[in-house]
Amino acid sequence: MSYMSVILTVRLTKEEQGILAKRSKRAGMKKATFVRKLIRDEEIVTGADALAWSERHWGDTSLRIKPSK
């Protein structure tokens, strides 16, 4: 099976950028490496997989995803 390279763009607030920097530093990784590790912890193949993953983690404080009102 062949895989395509995918570019994922995530927009973060200044506060979220700071949180990401602190967490990646604590993990001893660069920010991009840390984000890739978070994404690869669970296999995401299709858009439906990504949606299911985001719904399971919606409001997860460890990921700093805040539920919308």
N, C-alpha and C positions, 0 to 999 in steps of 0.2 A: 504494500500500500504506500502510495506517495503522499506527502503532505505539502501544502502550500505554506509559504511564510506569510504571516499575518502581522499587521501593525495595529496595535491597540492604542488609542489615544485616550487618556484620562485627564480630565480637568480637575485640578485641586485648588482649594482656597489656600491662602497663606498659612492659615492654622493647620490645615491638613498636610501641607508641604512640610511644616515643622514637625508634625507628628511622624510622618513618614521618615524624615531624616533621623529623628531620635530612635525610632524602632529599627531602622536598617543599621544604624551605628551600633546599637546594642547587640544586634545579630552578627555584627562583624562583616557586613556585606555592603556593597554599593546599593544605592536606592533601586536602580533598575533590576539588579540581581535579586533583591529582596522581593520586589513586586512579581518578578517571574516565578519565584519560589511559591508565593501565595497562590498564583494562578495555577501552577502545575501541581499543587497539592491534590487537586481533583481534576480528573480528565474532562475537558470541555471540547467537544467535537463539533457540535452544531449550535446555531443560534438558540435553539430550544434548550440545550444544555446550559448555555450561559444564562438564559432567563431563569431556569429552575434554580441554578446556583445562586443568583442574585436574590431570588425570592426567599430561599432558605436562610440567607445571611442578612436580610433586610433588618436594619436596626441593631446589628451585631456590634457592640461597642468595641470589640477587639479589632474590627475592621474600620471602625469609625464611620459607618454608614448610618446616617440619620434618617429616620422615617419622615416622609413628607406629611404635612397636615392637610 
